[in-house]
Amino acid sequence: MNEIERSCRELLTSNDINLNSEIDFDVNGEVHTLSFGYIIETFMMASHTSQLAFLAALQKAMQSNDDGAEKFFEGMGQLLLMTHLSKNIETP
């Protein structure tokens, strides 16, 4: 685990947010469940610059309001699913 990922995890746990919290996404009638921890791990596979952007956005979301973290992870989860689905689309 790199330092940025550790910072993301510590930010959540220090605010009493469980890394195993999950969000369900309905994609064409199929439910996909992603945990906060999984979303962090997946984004930490990106470039260093993207990792820093993820951390900065998470910090900002945590400062915004009580449901800032949940809204942040909803958005990041949607982005992951859209990216995954777009890679699986067959092109003619």
C-alpha positions as CSV (number, residue, x, y, z in Angstrom):
1,M,0.0,0.0,0.0
2,N,1.4,3.3,-1.0
3,E,1.4,6.5,1.1
4,I,-1.5,8.1,-0.8
5,E,-3.7,5.0,-0.3
6,R,-2.8,4.9,3.3
7,S,-3.8,8.6,3.6
8,C,-7.1,7.9,2.0
9,R,-7.8,5.0,4.3
10,E,-6.7,6.9,7.4
11,L,-8.9,9.9,6.4
12,L,-12.0,7.6,6.4
13,T,-11.2,5.7,9.5
14,S,-10.3,8.8,11.5
15,N,-13.8,10.1,10.6
16,D,-15.4,6.8,11.8
17,I,-16.2,5.7,8.2
18,N,-15.9,1.9,7.6
19,L,-13.8,1.0,4.6
20,N,-16.1,-2.0,4.1
21,S,-19.1,0.3,3.6
22,E,-20.8,-0.5,0.3
23,I,-22.7,1.2,-2.4
24,D,-25.0,-0.6,-4.8
25,F,-25.3,0.5,-8.4
26,D,-28.1,-0.7,-10.7
27,V,-26.8,-1.1,-14.3
28,N,-29.5,-2.2,-16.7
29,G,-31.2,-4.2,-13.9
30,E,-28.0,-5.8,-12.7
31,V,-26.8,-4.7,-9.2
32,H,-23.1,-4.1,-8.8
33,T,-21.8,-3.6,-5.2
34,L,-18.6,-1.7,-4.6
35,S,-17.0,-1.1,-1.2
36,F,-15.2,2.1,-0.3
37,G,-12.0,0.1,0.2
38,Y,-12.3,-1.4,-3.3
39,I,-12.9,2.0,-4.9
40,I,-9.8,3.3,-3.2
41,E,-7.7,0.3,-4.2
42,T,-8.8,0.6,-7.8
43,F,-8.0,4.3,-8.1
44,M,-4.6,3.7,-6.6
45,M,-3.8,1.7,-9.7
46,A,-3.9,5.0,-11.7
47,S,-1.0,7.4,-12.2
48,H,0.6,9.2,-9.3
49,T,-1.1,12.5,-10.4
50,S,-4.5,10.8,-10.5
51,Q,-3.9,9.4,-7.1
52,L,-3.1,12.8,-5.7
53,A,-6.2,14.2,-7.4
54,F,-8.3,11.4,-5.8
55,L,-6.9,12.2,-2.4
56,A,-7.5,16.0,-2.8
57,A,-11.1,15.4,-3.9
58,L,-11.7,13.0,-1.0
59,Q,-10.3,15.5,1.5
60,K,-12.6,18.2,0.0
61,A,-15.6,15.9,0.2
62,M,-14.9,15.1,3.8
63,Q,-14.9,18.8,4.6
64,S,-18.2,19.6,2.8
65,N,-20.8,17.9,5.0
66,D,-21.9,14.7,6.7
67,D,-22.7,12.8,3.5
68,G,-19.8,14.1,1.5
69,A,-17.9,10.9,1.7
70,E,-20.9,8.8,0.5
71,K,-21.5,11.2,-2.4
72,F,-17.8,11.1,-3.3
73,F,-17.7,7.3,-3.4
74,E,-21.0,7.2,-5.3
75,G,-19.4,9.4,-8.0
76,M,-16.1,7.5,-8.0
77,G,-18.0,4.2,-8.2
78,Q,-20.1,5.3,-11.1
79,L,-16.9,6.4,-12.9
80,L,-15.3,3.0,-12.3
81,L,-18.4,1.2,-13.6
82,M,-18.7,3.4,-16.7
83,T,-15.0,2.9,-17.5
84,H,-15.4,-0.9,-17.1
85,L,-18.5,-1.0,-19.2
86,S,-17.1,1.1,-21.9
87,K,-14.1,-1.2,-22.2
88,N,-16.5,-4.1,-22.7
89,I,-18.6,-2.5,-25.4
90,E,-18.1,-4.3,-28.7
91,T,-17.4,-2.0,-31.6
92,P,-18.4,-2.9,-35.1
